[in-house]
Each structure stands twice: as structure tokens, then as C-alpha cells.
Amino acid sequence: MPNAVHRSEKDEWKFTAQNILTGTGPKMPPLTEEPEDSQISQEKPFSVMGDDGAKHQTGMKLFWIVLALCLSVFLEALDLTIVTTAIPTITDHFHSLQDVGWYGSAYLLTSASLQLLFGRIYSQFTIKWVYLSSIVIFELGSLICGVANRSSIFIIGRAIAGVGSAGIFTGSLVILSQSVRLERRPFFTGIIGSMYGIASVVGPVLGGLFANKLTWRWCFLINLPLGAVAALVIITLLEPTRHSGEQDTKANRLRQCDPFGSVLFIAATVCLLLALQWGGTQHDWNSWRVILLFCSFGILILVFVLVQYIRQECATVPPRIFLQRTVWSSSLFGFCLGGAALSSVYFLPIWFQAVKGVSPVVSGFMMLPILISFALVSVLSGILVTVAGYYTPFMLAGTVFCSFAYGLMSTATPDTSMLTWVGYQILAGAGAGFATNQCLIAVQVVLDTDDIPTGTALVFFFRILGSAIFVSISDCVFTNKLRQLLLINVPSVDPDIILKAGATNFRDVVSLADQPAVLAAYNGAISKTFVVCAVVSAVGIMGALSAEWKSVRASNESSKL
């Protein structure tokens, strides 16, 4: 063939950013001789046809599509973090301290409960237009929040933004699966996943800046121009992808989305999340409201499972997908790793504020090591999986690193040096960065193209669910242990007074002589939450061990153990 270049085995493994962007390397030598015609597709400047029938993008077109996906995911992740430092200003503006819990939970309720429905919608309708609809809904919610004149309107806006966010991350990975060859996806998935780490760094800083220097409304209005840019790129460059089921009528496709099963799942998820949100805060764990919510969740989820079994291929989650070995093991893996990771970053700032005595703003800067290492290693792990071809070793390594790091965190004391706690954070962030995205890559390797949206949404839902459940469990462990240690260390002080004062203000209600004992109680209670994180991460190792060892390269190069 003219212009054919014969490369040595060493050259086959060369890895450059240009190779990834253009989709020309690195590759393992083929097991069988390929016809020369198969090399022609590499000469196309903008797209190549994959084995799955999808038109894979290359060059600058791929660059702009990935940039738009990163921007969309960044905005969705930013919406979770930017509001944290702005909440005090928002509650002051609306005089709505009693509503503060709903500012976060309204977003979480809709985002989590609609994950599986969006996965099914992506598998039945044109991906491009479903994704754009998600962005529009998210932008609408942001607009409502930005112009809200009452707390109730603001909460409605948060709920609507959550609806849009439910389709953004899953949709981004689905678009990536249609735009990039399988062996290149780990790299780009790592880039997209790193947006959560970047947003965790930028969000609190921007939120405080907008709230103090401009207006808190910009925390939400900033989404409008940036989201519009992402939508414009998708409209212009992304070609509509047809599913095999799109030959059916719209009515048939709607029935394929399993409306009844979706309603059951949404109701069950809302009951569970409300129980976790209210338990131990607004209501006691043994109150009738919390017990009723847990019972309702149990009944609804059992009926949902029964409906899935009856409907089979027409179910929200066809049983064959969930029962696929790598899918359920990745769901377990994401459930554990997501829960441990969020619990750790939830209690780290409390440790800094209570034990080290720093302000909330300073504690945010002190968390940069874990957040930056997560973002950097997320990208690095994508590169390494692309080169090595296998994701399972990185799942195992990540969970081991996390378990070890959280175990080390549990040994921290008020006298722990900066170098030590920075090292612990870097190890934890690196572990999460190595492992977090691999379960999402795994389902794309083992599932057919039409099943990828459902599998991706399922794994991502379990990651959210694990975060919600284990943050609540860790909070319960922390509160009970703190109360117990306070009764032992400072029996002369009512524990409720210290608990109500909070991590930053307890020094105002405790005498100088009693403060070291209270610090020891806080340190001991928080250390138990890191023990929970370590144990949960260790359980996640079972998910990694259960996943199939399959290559992200071509199917004729993959192996299963």
C-alpha cells in the first residue's frame, strides 16, 4: 500500500497526546494479518468508523467535543461545591435558616432518583438531543436560582437543576463512547472525571468570592454563558447517533423507558434519601417519620425489582445487564469508593476547623492536596490504562491506596505535622484518582453499545447512593462517639452545648482549661469516621477482584479471567 510505514514493536508502544487525539496509537500488534483496506480509515481527518458502528471522532473535532463535555461536567460538579460557601449569605438574604437543608437535598433528590431513567432514555432516543435537553434543564434551574426572590423559588430551581444534572455526566460518557475508540476512552474519561476534583478546588473559592464581593446570584448565573458555549459546540459538531430501537414509534420507545418502574424507583430513592437527610438532624433515627421512610423505601424497591424481573428487556434496568459480572461488581466498587471518598472530604474540613482551629476558608485551602492529587491522578490513570490496556489493576491499586490512606488519617492527632497530613491527603487523593473512573470504563468494555447508557447510569447511581449512605453513617458514628468522649473527658460540660456550638465555635462555650479535652474528643470522634472510610474502601476491593480482566483494546485482543 502506498505511504504505508512499517513500525517496530518498540514504536508501537510510543505514547503521545497526538496519538490519543488522532486515534492512531499506541496499539498492540494485531493477532492476525489485517487487510490493507483497514488502514485507510486512519487517513480520514475528522472521523473513523468503529467496530461498533459508531463514527469515532478525531483531530480538532474530537478536541472541541471533549472540551464541551468537560465544560458541562465541570458546571454540574461546580453546582455541588460553589453553593457551600454561599449558603450563609443566601440564608441571610431570604431569612430562611430553616430551609438550609433543602438547598442541597433538593438538588440531590432529583439528580440521584433520575439517574436510571436518563440511562434508559439515552438508550432509546437520539443521544445528542437528550444531552442538549439535560443542559437546557440544568440552565433553567440555574436561572431560577439566580433570579429567585423567595426561598421556595430557590429550592424549586435547585430541584430543576438536579433534573438536568442527572443526564449530564452519564450523557457525557455515552457521547464519549460514541465518539472515541474503546482503547482511547480511559484517557478522556480521566479528563472528564477530573472535572469533579477541579470543581472541588474552584467551587468554594468562587462561591465565597461571589457572595462577599459581588452577589451570591452569580454562583448560579455563571452557568448560563458557559453552558451555552458547551451546548453550541454540541449542536454544531456532534452528529446524531441512532440506536437500533429508534426505528420504533415514539410511543413504543416511551414504553421501553418503563414509566411504571421509573416511578417506583424515583419514589424509593426519594424515601431513602429523605430518611438519610432527616435522620439524626431534623428527626431522631427512631422517629416514626424516619422509620416510615425506610419502610416505604424497602417496599417500593422490592416492587421495583419484581417489575424489572417481569418486564425483562423492557425494564428500566434489564436484569441481564445488572447481573452481568462486571456491571454488578463495578456497582459495588463505585458504591464503596464513592461513599468512602465523599465521607473523607466531608470530615477533613471538620478536623481542620475543630482540631487545628482554622477558619472554614483556610480549611478549604488545607484540603487542596487531596483534591489536586485526585484531579491529576485521574488523568494519569487514564493514560496508564490506555497504555496498559487493563483497568482492573488500577481498581485494585486505588482501593488499596485509599484503605491505607484513610487508616493513616485515623491516627492523626492535634499535634500531627503539616507534612504528615499533606502526605496522607496526597495518598488518599491518588488512590481515588486511580480507581474512581475505572468502574465506568469497565461497563463500556463488557456491554454492547446500546446497553452502555443503562450500565453507565447504574454504576454512577450506586456511586451517588454510596456517598449519601456512608456520609450519613459516618455522621452518626461521629456524633455518637463525640458525645461519648465528651461525657468522659469533660463531664462538667453538657455535650449538647458543644454540639450545637459547632466545630468552629465550641471554644466560645468551653473554658480554656477544658479545651484540650474537647479537642481530644473531637479528634477521637473524627478518627472513627476515617476508620469507616478505610473499612468501606477495603470492602470495595471485593468489587475490583470480581470484575472481569478484559482489555480496552479491540475485542480480538481482549482476554477474560
Secondary structure as UniProt FT lines:
FT   TURN            2..3
FT   HELIX           9..12
FT   HELIX           17..22
FT   HELIX           36..43
FT   STRAND          47..49
FT   TURN            51..52
FT   STRAND          55..57
FT   HELIX           59..94
FT   HELIX           97..99
FT   HELIX           100..113
FT   HELIX           115..124
FT   HELIX           127..147
FT   HELIX           151..179
FT   HELIX           182..184
FT   HELIX           185..213
FT   TURN            216..217
FT   HELIX           218..221
FT   HELIX           223..237
FT   HELIX           244..247
FT   HELIX           250..256
FT   HELIX           259..278
FT   TURN            280..282
FT   TURN            285..286
FT   HELIX           288..311
FT   HELIX           312..314
FT   HELIX           319..322
FT   HELIX           325..354
FT   HELIX           360..366
FT   HELIX           368..388
FT   HELIX           392..409
FT   TURN            410..411
FT   TURN            414..415
FT   HELIX           418..435
FT   TURN            436..437
FT   HELIX           438..446
FT   HELIX           449..451
FT   HELIX           452..489
FT   TURN            491..492
FT   HELIX           495..501
FT   TURN            503..505
FT   HELIX           506..508
FT   TURN            512..514
FT   HELIX           515..546
FT   HELIX           555..557
//
